């Protein structure tokens, strides 16, 4: 369990480091992403971006499992 938590922490750190370049790709501004803007408030719900990232990670993990033979 501790290895899983350490791995999750490292993934979150890497995601934070690459957040700037990832936003330049258009993630968070795709059609289907919900953005609510008020005077002093902005709420972003990246529905489409989350689905796209989920599909990409599922494909990547599937390929890794295929090549490792598990």
Secondary structure as GFF3:
##gff-version 3
##sequence-region A 1 70
A	DSSP	alpha_helix	2	17	.	.	.	ID=ss1
A	DSSP	alpha_helix	19	24	.	.	.	ID=ss2
A	DSSP	beta_strand	34	37	.	.	.	ID=ss3
A	DSSP	beta_strand	42	45	.	.	.	ID=ss4
A	DSSP	alpha_helix	47	68	.	.	.	ID=ss5
###
